[in-house]
């Protein structure tokens, strides 16, 4: 009986080979494909680094499809990539990058200084104004060297250019000009370890190994990012072997994953801080102009309980929008849960019977956190209506200043305290609805300060003012809980410190 079964299997394989089609199970067993179950709908805007939104989600794609002059890598906060080296002039006004010999785009064209200048000039994403206001010129020295000249010394130029924004991720000038902006999103070409195959809206993105990638030949032939927004469906797909890695499994499902033989629970504490924002606090006619009401919100919810329930206690609570692993982080007083004091402050703010606070906007992928916070607010008398949105739509509306009342948001972007404050606190920031003149003055001062200790003191003072004025009610620094199936030898989860997703993708391996 066993012999007959074996002959039947061999016949199926032979027939499939003769037809030019490999049977799915055999392909899978050969380690040709890794499939991720992704927790968010992947938007075409995330294929183009020029539109980087200041959040970490697009880097899920960038690290596969594109490459940067320099980027965070395992063991290196800033690793030479498309640039093999760079130098800074004595007056700190010029940064010169030497491009890596042999680095190529998926089209076969070499990466040149012209592509670097083109990518910077067309960059229009988060912090683009900050970058372009401070860069006097981008000069092509020769095809393999490019020089950035600054208007004045700026200690954070490399941080903003290479990590906190998408400006340092390089796209091919000739190809973009040939196909146009929309054409590039439909069929992007990069210089990363994987090249674009297809994208089905709301379903999946498929990439294939680029064997000429300069760092190494990818270990896995094909990557598939399958969109599975429902958490229980993602876990079920992992159990059935339909996907190999799943992102964001929480609460009771995370416990179930941890108990399931053959599956691994992988936890990584990210650069990702979460918060509740009060976008109308600068409007004197708004209830949120009263700092006591904002303080009441911060005191009303139990962060530790939410952490235990949703991320099994792995998340951290720095009580700041700046991650505690960032350079120049200022440690605020510990977060408090005091519903009695929250009610007292609510009454002192003029709402002894509570407040109908309107809509509470959030990313649908973290509606579970929003629901928990909402329930705590309800308990002290602050009533809200939850408005969850798909991630791309949420951050689009957030950045376009369309939301009111309460916004639950987050950022897992690379950078330091200054880059986080630039995007979310200082005037002109991508997600800043209003600002305070003294904080803006301090932010300008630190940006030009070359003495590290003095700069740290200024950035600490800004963070202290953000805390004292309750510009935000911080929630936590997220521990991202993911699941890994039995076929995977190396998931690359957690390999890049603080990074949410697998990376570098060329290091992902399947078992023999």
Phi, psi and omega in degrees: 000316179297319180297317180297319179296319180297316179299321180296318179296317179298319180299320180296317180296314180299315180299319181295320179296317179299328179277354180081015181234126178274133178298144188304316184295320181292320176300314180300317181294332180283354177077029182277346187214139169241132181244129176258141168265109189263142188273352181231158175284127184278123185262142178304331180299336180280357175278346187243111180300337180298340182251022179309128189263007178081014174241169187275340187307315181299336182291343171304323179270317184307314185295341177266310191273327188241177172215157183243164174302317176210149183203160174297136179219170179304125178078000182220122178293332178212101185260135173303132181232261176293335170263125180278341177195166174207156179229156178239134180292161182299327180273004178062023181255355181221133176240121182245127182252134174258120185283151184285128177293131177094353178288130184227154170281166180296340177284349183098348180287143178289151174281124184237170177299328178298322177292323179295312179297316180300316182295322178291314183298324182271356181295129183223016183273202183304139178063018180296322180295317179302315180296309189285335175290334185260345179265120181281323182196152171244117188247132174273106181285312173200177185303339183249006181222137179225140184239131174257123177255130181262153178287329177206159179304137183219102185298341183259013182304309182299320181297313180292317186288319189261335186235316187282347178228176176264009187294332182271002175271125196260132177243158184280118183303310185299318183290316181298317180294329180287314187264343181084170184297312180293321179297326179293321179293327181285328181216073184291146174239130180231197178235019184273185184288346180228144180252154185290135174247306182197161173218124175250115187307125178074004184240297183195162171235133182241130179232153181232147185301139174256103188292343180266014179299134191297324187287313179187161174284127180303146182283333184247137185290318188224139174245136177233126175254105185262125182282116178225084186297328183280127187295316181293326177292323177298314181295318178299320179295323177294318180297323181278354181081014179285333174229160183257331181221138175235142177265145169059080172242125191229169173057225183298328179292324176295321176297319179296317178300316182297330181273349187278120179302137178090346179254151177241137171265123180246122180247131176227125174279124190266178165285004191275103173262146180243152182201167167252129183249147180246085189292345182256015184294342179270353179271113184297341179272352182272144174303329185285356174292336180278117183298333180295325179291321178293321177295324179299319178299314183296327180277345192280337186244145185269099183296320181297319180294319178296320178300311181297318184288322189260323183235025174056026178083004183281335180291160177247159184234080180282351180061040182208157172277350178266126180298145182289351178262004179276148171297138179074017176296135174254128183276113179277172172302153181298145178295145181243147170244110185214081184298328179296315178293324178300317178295321180295317179294324177299317178294317180296331178282355177105017182229066181294336180259014179093182187217132170276102191269001176081210188280147177240103185274144179202163171287128185301332180295340179238032175296334178297320177293316179300319179297320179296313179297317180302318179296320177295319178296319178302321183296332179261358175109008178260107187261132183226163174244119184287134179232082179282142180227152173303149190304312182299317180292322180298309183288334173295311179295322178299310182292332180272007175062041183268347188265155177229180174066261182231140177231122171264120183220180183199164170213132174246021184294151173293166175141211177218189183300322182294319181292323178292319179292325179299318184282331191235357183229312187285152180304135179089354179297152185307322185242028182259117181271341179190163182212173182247131185304319182293322177293319178298319179297316178296323180294318177297322181296314182292330183295336180255000184275119182269342177281118188299317183294318179293321179295318178300320180297320179293315180295325176295320179296319178300314180297325178295318179293321177301318179292312185296326182269359182047051174298327176230156167250095182297148178256293182196174169252112196292134163267115183274116182260121183235163180240141181234132182274175189288343181281343190271125174272316178226116181271342186063014174286128179081000181292323175264115187306129177078358183275139188286330195242179174298142178170141359288144183292331180292346178268350179297134181225149171254155178291151179294000000 
